[in-house]
Amino acid sequence: MNGTEVFDLSVPGDVRRCPAPAPMPVALTGPVGVFKVDFTPMICGGEDFASQKFEERCFVYDDQEWDEEEEMNKARAWAAAVQVRAVHDMHTIQ
């Protein structure tokens, strides 16, 4: 993996590329990314480019660096993720 790209999709039809984040601590191919409830980017899993083993680690981007956070129950790559409205957001809608 040569780098990470982040796009702002908040305005339909207006995709904007965000500034490039710092390099990941490990070169991964096929990880899955989501935004946490506080809109912090999180990337989980993937295949370690050097060892060719699947990862169970998750990394969160905070303060201009990637920090290892949680682990998945099972190592995997090429998975999928769907962002779901957070519970605290639903309270504000009611």
N, C-alpha and C positions, 0 to 999 in steps of 0.2 A: 504494500500500500504506500503510495507516494505522499499522501496527505489526507486531511479531513476537510470536508466542505460543509458549511452550514448555510441554509437558505431560510429567509424570512417568508413564510407563506401566509402571513396574517391578513393580507389584502388579496382577495381572489383575483386571479389574472395578472398580478403584479409580483413576480418572483424576484427577490433581491438577494444577492449573495452577501453574506455577512463577512466581517473580517475573519481571516483564517485563525483558528485556535492554535495553541502550542502543539508540537508533535506529541503523539501518543507515546507512552512509555514502552510499548511493545508494538511491533508491526503486525497488524491483523488484516485478514481478508475475510469478508463475509460476516462482520459483526452486525448487530441490530442496535439502532439508536432510538431513544425516546426523550421527551422532556419530562422531568419530574414535576410534581405539583407546583413547585416554586419556579418553574421554567428553566431549571438547571439541566443542561444536556447530560445524558447518561448513555454510555455505550457498553453493551454486554456481549460476551461470547466472541465468536469468530475463530478463525484458524490462525494460530501463530505462524507467521510466515517462515521463521527460522526453523522451528522444531516440527512443523506440520502437524501439531496436536491441537485439538479443539480446546477452547478456553471456557472456564466457568466464571472467570472474574468479570466484574463490572467496574467501569471507571466513570467518575463524575468530573465535569469540567467546572472548576471554581477558582476564582482569584488567578486567572491566567495560567492554570496548570491542571493536569489530569491527576486525580487522586483515586486510588483504589478504594472501592467502597464495599458493596455487597457481592456475594457470589450466588450464582444460580445453582439450583439443586443438581443440574446435570450440564456438563460441558456440551456446547453445540455451536454450530456455525450455519449461516444461510437461513436463519430463522426469520420470523416476521413479527411485527409489533403493531398495535393499534393504540393510539392515544385516546383515552376515555376521559370524559369530563370528571374533574375531581369532586369529591364529596363536598368539600367546603364551598365550591362554586355553586353547587345545587342549593345550598342553604340561602345563598343570596338571591336566587331566582324566585323562591317561594314567597 
